[in-house]
Amino acid sequence: NIFSDSVMSNIFHEDPRYYQMGPAHNFFVRLVYSGTRPLLTRTDSGRATPNFAQLTGTLGGAALTNLYYPQGNRSMGQTMETFGGSVGGNALSDVVSEFYSSFIHMFHSRQK
């Protein structure tokens, strides 16, 4: 995340923050929006763009991860597996972030 949020977002002029849509929007729209944020983002000026900062930063981090693995485990396949897992984890994190407050609100409303 240091590469993505601090270095690459400045280079690509992208906003690395995740903005929740909130319960005023359709569930499916919120799900697609939150799940695609690792791939799509906004520039500093607000224009939609591919999330170059997160993708390149995550790929760089995945490549650096290979440095502490034994030589036999350092491969492009291993790097891409780490990269894919990280992007998928970021997407899942954004989905949880989008729906967590709605879930808590719904759960507490049923307790009364």
C-alpha positions in Angstrom: 0.0 0.0 0.0 2.9 2.3 0.6 3.8 2.1 -3.1 0.2 2.5 -4.3 -1.0 5.2 -1.9 2.1 7.3 -1.4 4.3 7.0 -4.5 2.3 5.9 -7.4 -0.9 7.9 -6.7 1.3 11.1 -6.8 2.9 10.0 -10.1 -0.4 9.2 -11.7 -2.3 12.0 -10.0 -5.0 9.6 -8.7 -7.0 9.7 -5.5 -6.2 6.4 -3.6 -9.1 6.8 -1.1 -12.3 4.7 -1.3 -15.5 6.7 -1.1 -18.6 4.8 0.0 -21.8 5.2 -2.1 -24.0 4.5 0.9 -27.5 3.0 1.3 -29.2 5.6 -0.9 -28.0 3.6 -3.9 -29.1 0.3 -5.3 -27.4 -2.8 -3.8 -26.2 -4.2 -7.1 -24.7 -0.8 -8.1 -22.9 -0.5 -4.8 -21.6 -4.0 -5.1 -20.2 -3.5 -8.6 -18.8 0.0 -7.7 -17.0 -1.3 -4.6 -15.7 -4.5 -6.2 -14.2 -2.6 -9.2 -12.4 0.2 -7.3 -9.0 -1.7 -7.4 -9.4 -1.5 -11.2 -11.0 1.9 -11.6 -10.6 5.2 -9.7 -10.7 9.0 -10.1 -7.9 11.3 -11.0 -7.2 14.3 -8.8 -9.5 16.3 -11.1 -12.4 13.8 -10.6 -12.2 12.1 -14.0 -12.7 8.3 -14.1 -9.5 6.3 -15.0 -8.0 2.9 -14.7 -6.4 2.6 -11.2 -2.8 2.7 -12.4 -1.5 3.7 -9.0 -2.9 0.7 -7.2 -2.2 -1.8 -9.9 1.4 -0.7 -10.4 2.0 -0.3 -6.7 0.6 -3.7 -5.9 2.6 -5.3 -8.7 5.8 -3.7 -7.4 5.0 -4.9 -3.9 4.4 -8.4 -5.2 7.7 -8.4 -7.0 9.5 -7.2 -3.8 7.9 -10.0 -1.9 10.0 -12.4 -3.9 13.1 -11.1 -2.3 12.6 -13.0 0.9 11.5 -16.3 -0.7 14.0 -19.0 -1.6 15.4 -18.9 -5.1 13.3 -22.0 -6.1 10.0 -20.1 -5.2 10.8 -16.9 -7.1 8.9 -17.0 -10.4 6.7 -14.8 -12.5 3.9 -17.1 -11.7 4.4 -16.7 -7.9 4.6 -12.9 -8.4 1.4 -12.8 -10.4 -0.4 -15.1 -7.9 0.6 -12.6 -5.1 -0.5 -9.7 -7.2 -3.9 -11.3 -8.0 -4.5 -12.2 -4.4 -3.7 -8.6 -3.3 -6.0 -7.0 -5.9 -8.7 -9.5 -5.0 -8.2 -8.7 -1.3 -8.4 -5.0 -2.0 -11.7 -5.5 -3.8 -13.1 -7.6 -0.9 -12.0 -4.9 1.5 -13.8 -2.3 -0.5 -17.0 -4.4 -0.6 -16.9 -4.9 3.2 -16.2 -1.2 3.7 -19.2 -0.3 1.5 -21.7 -2.6 3.3 -20.4 -2.8 6.9 -22.2 0.2 8.2 -25.5 -0.9 6.5 -25.1 -4.4 8.0 -24.5 -3.0 11.5 -27.4 -0.6 11.2 -29.7 -3.5 10.0 -28.5 -5.8 12.8 -29.0 -3.2 15.5 -32.5 -2.3 14.2 -33.6 -5.9 14.5 -32.4 -6.1 18.1 -34.9 -3.5 19.3 
